[in-house]
């Protein structure tokens, strides 16, 4: 395919204004090296459909209560059993969702093609690659329309804090920040926002001619929304920026309250902590007043299951298991996410409380066994982007902190010694920049 | 077997029995603590109805393994139990081994091809199941010769098998195309999301 044809495939509806925006972001004197290419890939009728989808998502309630599957689940099950090879092989459609065997990441990793519906279009299929923390590389089948739909859920979350994105032609709407040795970076435009600019950047100095260009470039782009994760936001905080975005959106990892407070104070805008998975998209947004992550997708039903796959009693933590979603290339029926939480009802809809990545880990303290949520609470006051807490077989504790957080090693150590005893806690630097298992233990009984 | 010695049953009456199956027999088979119908108990009751006392080993195949491979088989076992509880089968005095062969081997073969509820919903599949069970037990549909019964079963099964073979080939082709689509360079290049997990 010629470079021109590739460009048209990435940007089917690109106008001269849109091209000007791409040129501005790519050719700015302080721009980083863009290592990849991407695009919205949306065709004209899909742009119109996306507008309609965003209106629908903005208004639709999450119309179910924990433990009571909504009516649309039954319709979805019938459709999935008729069109998805994995489910067709299971035989008749179960009468109740609870009778259906769950699936997990390992099932997708074994052969994800078995989970793609017969009617999912393949011509423009795209994939998102994820390794997660379990080490199983996984390709998630997706589509440009599915990728574009993410914005609808982010706008729904932003609406709750009074922010309606309005950047359009000639402005940059969203900048996505990474901070990794290697990172997928590109520039694009969002056709549903009058081709406002979208840039995915790596704040790692190796991607820039001059590390000082990072702040200059971000100020030049002046994005309305900045998305990132606790690691990239920790670096973002260090930059001498003039421009203040209207909102920050953090995904991928738990956003510790100390870092959130630091970001809010520095940029004077709402900081959204969104629980999002490649397999599911944005699931919930954290709301301190609700005590957890409020669910965002009107067509996503969530169950909390115990290890045997039975519904956990109300108020008891279990594995977050989802049905539905907006990815028509990978409809989900009882997909076990590998994340743990409790689910409670609220006036605004169901809320995931105590969300902890992966299975909870217990620690043996001076006061007996405690759950890792207590460790999170102990470390809450500190601006830590990410960490690992490991309990050795002799009960001693090693706290590994991101290098930028080593400044708070002493007070964090003291907070933990209150739980584990004086002299029992050692602090080291955490070197891995990717997702890390936060909680690990060598002790028998650490997994309930 | 000598045709004169072969017991007979009313095909129409048995297919009607399948169509009128009580909802309880279509409930979820119990696998790994999920589901309502406990198949070993159900099969045990059926054997006792036929005058046999099943051993624990007889019932082991109905405990079930992974849902992906076993759910449809056990669901069809439940339907076959309902069918075999008909008075015409009880009167035929089939051996315990023959009944277990139907419930395990024959049902296993048929469940590998068709969703269990198809044998209730679809008139042709109902007839196929009844004819297959009669043949396996050495019985004949009322008014048919052995040759006629064999021909009709072969015909009805062949149509289904051809359709399933075509579906299976189409499914394999589709899975291959999905894998190829995912591996394409442009797929890896991805498309815009406002956030990246």
Interface residues (C-beta under 8 A of the other chain):
Chain A: X9 X10 X36 X37 X38 X39 X40 X41 X85 X86 X88 X89 X90 X91 X92 X93 X94 X95 X96 X98 X99 X101 X111 X112 X113 X114 X116 X118 X120 X122 X123 X125 X126 X127 X128 X129 X130 X139 X141 X142 X143 X144 X147 X148 X150 X151 X154 X174 X176 X178 X184 X188 X190 X198 X200 X225 X227 X249 X251 X252 X274 X276 X277 X278 X282 X308 X309 X310
Chain B: X26 X27 X28 X31 X32 X33 X34 X35 X36 X67 X68 X71 X72 X75 X76 X111 X115 X116 X117 X171 X174 X175 X176 X177 X178 X179 X181 X182 X184 X186 X187 X188 X189 X190 X191 X192 X193 X194 X195 X196 X197
